[in-house]
Amino acid sequence: MRATFTHPARLLLASIVCVLGAAALVFVVDPLQLFRPSPRAFYSDDTRVQNAGLIRSQRFDTAFMGTSLAIHFRQSDIDRALRVHSLKLAMTGSNSRQQGFVLEQAIERGAKRVIWAMDDFIFVDAADIEDDPYLSVDLYRRTAKGIASYLFSAAMAKESLFTLLRSVPPLRQPLTRAAPYLPVKFARPDVDDIYALPRDFDLAREYNATRTLAAFAYITSPVRSRFLGEGYDFKAMVRHFEQDAVGLIARHPEVTFDIYFPPYSILQFVAMRDASPATLKIVTDLTAVIAQRLTPLPNVRLHDFRAIRQVTHDLNNYGDVIHHSPVVDAMVLKWLAGGEYRVDPSKPTAPLDELKAQIDAYRVPQP
């Protein structure tokens, strides 16, 4: 040990060699596919990072954006229903600044159509995109800072080493099977599987009226109901809508935007009605502004799925008060393809008026 520290230059040189070797490994393997596509790539559910590589490595003409309400869609289902070549970029818990920024990158890479699940809560006030601690704009832009953070990342070096080991034929199958249970992020062998539920997933167990009503009781409890309105500031939300959504649309008149309001269960709005009426007013007022601003735009088709009673009042379609099952995902794609719930520009608030009437009349089922 004493001999080691009598030669600090050797120690320093060895450290530099190790760091440069790890960076070279990341560059060659490129687990994020930031520099080149790879036919043997694996994918991560960390969508805020993964999307930077997908935009660079995948071929697409349509970008699909949303929050956790859109995260379980499969690209193959989107392609089949809408006859497009899509790239799913949905990010759980994302806000409009993050979504608008990522969509801008996708449009610059060739997206001619955007399908956007527009939740009202994405417009809550948050950090500017340049200061966002959860989304690396430099990684998406491939600036020197972003590339350096990628190449000299210990986490990416670990992922690269695992990818390299997985490429060895005798190890490929066992490591691929084991990947979901190991401390590695790049474990999905198919881009279609990113944040998608397994095809044999027990939907009835996770999506049912019992769970939905329990979630309703939880969020309307007096000790928690104040959180229903957390972050809801009408002026701030309108400002972010104008900057992040309308601004993006105006900058890209060549792109078609299919924007839809997701089919929350009716209990989402009833929870606000009963426990936070001021929040409900903000939501409905914001909806009116969005509908009135978007419907006249020539490159926008606005769809409102929130007043489809046979879906939103069937609590077996939900795992809580907002997250619907993949069965409803398929319905959403069908509705988008058919256009039957497209908002009429001459009556932009008609679906909202129908929703308001349903909220007023609804009575929560008793256990």
Secondary structure, DSSP 8 states (H G I E B T S, - for coil): -HHHHT-HHHHHHHHHHHHHHHHHHHHHH-TT-SSS--TT--B-S-HHHHHHHHHHH---SEEEE-STTSTT--HHHHHHHHTS-EEE---TT--HHHHHHHHHHHHHTT--EEEEE--GGGGS----GGG-SSS-HHHHHT-HHHHHHHHT-HHHHHHHHHHHHHTSHHHHHHHHHHGGGSS-S--BSSGGGTT---TT--HHHHSSHHHHHHHHHHHHSTTTGGGGGTT--HHHHHHHIIIIIIHHHHH-TTSEEEEEE----HHHHHHHHHH-HHHHHHHHHHHHHHHHHHTT-TTEEEEE-TT-HHHHT-GGGBSSSS-B-HHHHHHHHHHHHH-TTB--TTSTTHHHHHHHHHHHH------
